[in-house]
């Protein structure tokens, strides 16, 4: 986000598009410190059953497919590692893995149950040295941070020269198309909640 104050409303003023750079984002953006406790600290380890993990692994498999289509190994960092689904698949595919996750419970679970090096906090707080990774993944994360450019700069800082940065963000145009059909509004509400995509 370029920081421009002029924007056009896209979705009942909850989603706006910058007139200067065209980036769509939630409005207003919350402060990360305010969202950490309420939004990112909820985790129930009891739900991590083999059935739940298998279902989530299938539903998140597209991210792994994107990764494997672009890279075949090396040092990988997953920003927003969650419960470790991508990292688990990447490790099986031969990557050396590390993760960063805001949710302390999820990060702890991946360390204790999956033996992963998942650091708790933001990428900036993790303090990785320059040029540490061959691949950095950042799937469904940028829409959750108040300063996506700062996060992208940090991703590039820890990426080795010639490395690969893989990103995924919600498709606002697709969301707006769904809003034209009232019977789909409950789906859009679930996909693009401002408090979950900031």
N, C-alpha and C positions, 0 to 999 in steps of 0.2 A: 504494500500500500504506500502510495507516494506521499500521503499526509495532506492532500488537497482537501479543503473544507467544503467544496461544492460537489454535490452529488444528486442523482435522480433516484426517486423511490421506485423500487421494483415490486416489493411484496408488503403491502400495508405498512410501509416505512420501517419494517423490521429488517429488510434487506435493501441495501442501496448500492448504486453503481457510481464510482468516481468519474466525474466528467473529464478529468485529466488523463488518468491511466486506464480507465475502463474496468478496474478490479471491482467485483461485487463482494460485499461483506455484510456482516450483521451490523445493525445500528441500534443502539450505541454499542461500542465494543466494551466489554467489561475489563477490569484490571485482572491480570492473571492471579495476583495474590488473593483477590476476592473469589475467584472460581476454584482455586486449589482445594480449599477445605470442603466446599459444598458439592462441587461437581466431580472432582478427580480423586477423592478419597473414599468413594463408595466401592466396596468389593466384598463379596461373600465367597470365601474359599470353598464352602460346602457345595457350591454349584459346579465346581470343577470336576465333575464326574467324567468317566471315559466317554459316555454317550454325549455329554455336552461338548467335550473337546472335539470329538469326531465330527459333530454337526457344525461347530464353528470352523473347524479346519476345512470342511467342504465349502462353507459359505465364503471363507476368506481365501480360497484356493486361487482365485483370479490374480491376487497380488503376487503369489508365489509364481504363477505362470508368467507374469510380466517379468519378474526378476530372472527366471531361468531362461527366458527368451533373449535376454540382454547380456547376461553374465554367466560364467561357468565356475566361479570360485574366487577366492581371495578373502581379504578382510572386509567384513560387512558390518555396518552399523544401521540398526533400525531405530529411527526416532519415533516415539510413540509406540513402543513395543507391546503394550497391552499385556495379554496373558501369554505372549510368546509364540503365537501360531506361526507367524512368518519366520521367526528365528528358528523354530523347530524344523520347519521344512527346509530352510536354507542350510542348517547344520547337516541334515540328512543328505543334502545335495553336494556337500563338500566345502561349504564356506566356513571360515573362522568367524564366529559371531559375537557381537556385543549389542546391547540395547540400552535405550534411555526411556524411562517411563515416569510421568508425573505421579501416577497413582502408586503410593507406597506399598499398598497391599498386593497389587498385581506384580510390582517389581520384586518384592520379597518372595512371592509365590514362585515366580520363574527361577529365582536363585535357588530356593530350597527344594523345589520339586523337579525342576528340569535341569539344574546345574548350569544355568546361564549367567553370564556376566551382564546383568541388567542393572543399571544405575538409576537411583531414584532422583527425580528432579527434571530440570530443563536441560537441553543440550548445552547451553551456555554454562550451567552449573556443573556439568559433568567434567569439564576441564580437560578434554582430550587434547593431546599435542597436535600441532599443525600436521597436515598430510598423513593422517593415521589410517585411512581406509581407502580401499579400492572401490567400494560401493557404499552409498548412503541411500537408504530408503526412508521416505517420509509420506506414508500413505494415510490419508484422512486426518491430517494433523494441522496443516496451515490454516484451515478455517477455524481452528480452536485457539489461535494465539492473537494477541493484540497487535503484534508487530511482525507480520510474516516476512518482511524483508530482512529483519535482523536474524530471524531463524535461518533463512536461505543463505545469508552471508556466513553464518556459523557452519552450516552444512558444507559450504564450499571451502571454508578454512580447514576443516578436518578431512576433506577429500584430497586424495593424492592427485598430482597432475595427470590428466588423461583419465581420471576416474569417472564413475558413473553415478549420477544423482537421479533417482527415480521418485516421482511425485504423483500423487493422486488427490484431487479435490472434488467436491460436489459440482455437478453441472447445473448452474443456475437456470440456463435456458430450458433444460429438461424439467426442472422444478416448476418454472413458470407455466410451461405447457400443461403440466398436470393440474395446475390451479384452475385452468379453464373448465375442468370437469368437476362439478361439485361432489360427485360420488368418490373422487379420488382425493378429496381434501384431507381426509384422515391420514392417508399415506404421506402426503406432502408435509403435514404437521409433524409426523414422526421423523421424516428425513431432514427437515430444515428448521429445527427448533433453535431460536436464537441462543438460548442458554446452553445448547449443546454444540453449536457451530459458531464460535466467537473467536 
